[in-house]
Amino acid sequence: MSKFQLTTIKMSIEETFAKSEKLMRFFSSPRITLHVNKALLSYHSDYFKKLFETDSGNEFPIEVTDLDVFATALSLIQNNPMKIEYWKLDKTVEIIDKFQLPAAKRHLELYF
């Protein structure tokens, strides 16, 4: 992957998960912080619904091996989904299954 592609992906993550008054801080790493809508994630994922019901915090660190794939999977339930890299499709499906995002999986099935 070229330097240009990595920069494009990072900018896309920053734009998709930018901080706003309606969003909470969800995941933080030295490289990036994702801001998400708690209600939207709860609606689309039993995993996140249970997580948010059992923990009333404002930050939820999630352990994933590839932040770009995780962000891409989450973006598939939003109105501004990120581009899916074909060579990361298997990892994206694993993340979607792990975090119980059936709407995101349907989105993938339409294109692949």
C-alpha positions in Angstrom: 0.0 0.0 0.0 1.4 3.4 -0.9 1.9 6.3 1.4 -0.9 8.2 -0.5 -3.4 5.4 0.2 -2.7 5.3 3.9 -3.1 9.1 4.1 -6.4 8.8 2.2 -7.7 6.1 4.6 -6.7 8.1 7.7 -8.4 11.3 6.4 -11.5 9.3 5.7 -11.5 7.9 9.2 -11.1 11.4 10.7 -13.9 12.8 8.6 -16.3 9.9 9.2 -15.7 9.8 13.0 -15.1 13.5 13.7 -16.0 14.9 17.1 -19.4 16.6 17.4 -21.9 17.5 20.1 -24.1 14.5 19.3 -21.3 11.9 19.4 -19.4 10.3 22.2 -15.7 9.4 22.3 -15.6 5.7 21.6 -12.1 4.5 20.8 -8.8 6.1 21.2 -5.4 5.1 20.1 -2.2 7.2 19.8 -3.1 7.5 16.1 -6.8 8.3 16.1 -10.0 8.7 18.1 -13.4 7.6 16.8 -16.5 9.5 17.8 -19.7 7.5 17.4 -23.5 7.8 18.0 -24.3 5.5 20.9 -27.9 5.2 19.9 -27.1 4.3 16.3 -24.6 1.6 17.3 -27.0 0.2 19.9 -29.8 0.0 17.2 -27.6 -1.9 14.7 -25.6 -4.1 17.1 -26.6 -6.3 20.0 -23.0 -6.4 21.0 -22.8 -2.6 21.4 -26.3 -2.4 22.9 -25.2 -4.7 25.7 -21.9 -2.9 26.1 -23.6 0.5 26.5 -26.3 -0.9 28.9 -23.7 -2.4 31.2 -21.2 0.5 31.2 -22.2 4.1 31.5 -18.8 5.6 30.6 -18.1 7.9 27.8 -15.2 6.1 26.4 -15.1 2.4 25.4 -11.7 1.1 24.4 -12.1 -1.7 21.9 -9.2 -4.1 21.2 -8.8 -4.6 17.4 -5.8 -5.5 15.4 -6.6 -3.2 12.5 -8.2 0.1 13.3 -8.8 0.9 9.7 -10.9 -2.3 9.2 -12.8 -1.6 12.4 -13.6 2.0 11.3 -14.6 0.8 7.9 -17.0 -1.8 9.4 -18.6 0.8 11.7 -18.9 3.3 8.8 -21.1 0.8 6.9 -24.1 1.6 9.1 -23.7 5.4 8.6 -24.7 7.7 5.8 -21.1 8.2 4.8 -19.5 4.7 4.5 -15.8 4.5 3.9 -14.3 2.7 0.9 -13.8 -1.0 1.5 -10.4 -2.3 0.5 -11.0 -5.6 -1.4 -7.9 -7.2 0.1 -9.2 -6.5 3.6 -12.7 -7.9 2.9 -12.2 -11.1 5.0 -11.0 -9.0 8.0 -13.9 -6.7 7.6 -16.4 -9.6 7.7 -14.6 -10.9 10.8 -15.1 -7.6 12.6 -18.7 -7.3 11.4 -19.4 -10.8 12.8 -17.5 -10.2 16.1 -19.4 -6.9 16.8 -22.7 -8.2 15.5 -23.4 -5.7 12.8 -25.8 -7.4 10.4 -26.7 -4.2 8.5 -23.1 -3.7 7.7 -22.8 -7.3 6.5 -25.8 -6.8 4.1 -24.0 -3.7 2.8 -21.0 -5.9 1.9 -23.2 -8.6 0.3 -24.6 -6.0 -2.1 -21.1 -5.2 -3.5 -19.1 -8.4 -3.2 
